[in-house]
Amino acid sequence: MSRRAAHRYAKAIIELAQEHDNLDAIYEDMDLVYNTIARNHELKAMLRSPVIKLSTKLAVVADVFKQTNALVQDLFKILTDNNRIDILMLVADEYMDAYKDIKHIQEAEVITAVPLTPEVEAKVNDKIKAVTGYTATIDNLIDASILGGFIFKVKDLQYNASARGNLNALKREFLN
């Protein structure tokens, strides 16, 4: 139930952000909200606590995120008024997902034997865009066992251009 409510709040914020032409600024704020709550267990516990007054929760959130956009500040008030401040992190997550859908951005996991250089990362992103039609934010994982090349995973799609993958494919071909 909370995820559905968070989705509705996020959808409303997306629409308001589009009307006010500050979709990107709100995304940055929501990213800050999400990551701050995710990394701060005391803040997360405080938001979920039934013992702490809503006014105290609002005061803490407003103070912690005082540099955020007025639209985000209004969201804090609305969530508090509706006794939903505990789903703030979910709302931020839903907003970021909706933003990425609107901007045609997806997260990709790229596994390489060595860290990607900026030039190679750009080429990998071009390949992802050619395959999926979307640009991607790349999370580069290092795994020396793939020997060379790369493996990228985007949602339910995996593309294996690793030396190890090619050797395994060749081995299967010889065995058949």
N, C-alpha and C positions, 0 to 999 in steps of 0.2 A: 504493500500500500504506500509506503513512504517513497519508493522509487517513482511511482506513478504521480504522486503529489509533487515531487521534486521536478519531474518532467514538465508538469503544467506551469510551475513557477518559472522554470528556465525558459519555456516557450514564450511566456509573457514578457520576460526580460529581453529576450532576443527581439521580439517585435518592437518593444520600446527603444531598444538600442538602435535598431534599423531606422525607426522614425527620427531619432535624434542624431543619426549618422555617427554613432560612436561605438560601433560593434567591436572594433579592435581594442579600444580602450577598456571596454567592459570585459573583454576576454582576458586582458592582462590582469585586471582586478580579480576576476574569478579564478584565474590561475594562482594568484597570490593567496586568495581565501582558501582554496582547496589545499594547496601545499602547506600552508601554515597550520591548518587544522589537522592535516594528515601527520605532520611531524611533531605536533604538540599534544601529547596525550592528556595533559591537564586541561587544555582548552576543549578538547573533544569530550572529556568526561564532564566538564562544567556545562557544556551545551546539552548533554543528555540527562543531566541530573534533575530529578523531579523535586529535589529539596531546594534548589537555588531558585530565587524569584526571577520571573521573566524580565523585570526591570533591571535586575543586576546583570542578567545575561546580555541584554541589549546594551547596557553601559559598557561592559567588557568588550563586546564585539565592536561597538562603535569606536572605542578607544584603540583597540588593536589594529583596526582597519580604517583609521581616521583619514588616511591619505587616498582612500578610494573615491570613485566617482559618486556624485549625488544619487544617481540611479541605484547604485549598489547599497548606499546608505538607506535609501527608501526600502529596498528589499529587506534589509535587516529589521526595519520597523514593521513591515507587513508580516514577515514571518513571526515576529514576536507577538504582534496583535492577534495572529491566528494560532498561537501556541505551537508553532512549527519551526522555531529557531533550531531545534535539534537536527533538522534535515538540511541545514545550510551547506554542509560539505557536499551532500548529494545534489543540491541545486547547482552548485558551482560545477560539479562534474557533468551534469546534464547539459548545462550551458556550453561548456567546452566541447562536448560531443556535437551539439547542434551547430555551434560555430564552425567546427571542422567540416561538417556536412555542407554547410552553406558555402564555405570557401574552397570546397573540394580538396581538403587536406586529410591525409590519413597517417597513422603511425605505422612505421615499418621497422622491423627488426632485421638488421643486416649483420650476418656473421662472416667474419673474415679472419685470415690467419694473422694479419698484422693490422694495426689501426689504419682507418681510411684517411687519406690525405684529402684536403678540400677539393682537389681536382677529380679524384676518384669518386668522392661522395657525390659530386655534381653529375658524373656519368651514371652512377648507380641510380640517382634520383631521376635522370632522364629515362633510364631503362624501366623504372617503376612506373613512370608516367606513360611510357609507351605501352606497357602491359595492362595497366589498370585505368588509365585516363585521368588519374589524380596525382597531385604532388604529394610528397610525404615528408614527415619529420622523421629523421633517421636515428635510431638507437643502435650504435655500433657495438657488437659483442665480439670479443676476440676468442678464437678457438683455433689453436695451431694444428689440430688434428685434421682440419679440412685441406691442409697443405698449400692451397692457393685458390684464387678466384673468390667467389662469395656465394652465400645463400641468403635470399631475402624472403621474409615472411610478412605478408600484408593480409590482415583479416584471415580468411580461410585459404588464401593462395600462398603457395611456396614455390619459389623458383631457385633451382640448384644449379649454379654455374661454378661449382667448386671442383678443384682437381680431384679430390677424393670421390665426389659424386660421379664425375666422368669415368674414373677408373673402375668404380663399382658397376656402372652401366656397361662398360666394356667387358668386365668379368662376367656379368650376367649374359651378355651376348655370346661369349665364347662357351658358356656352360649350356646354352640352349641349342 
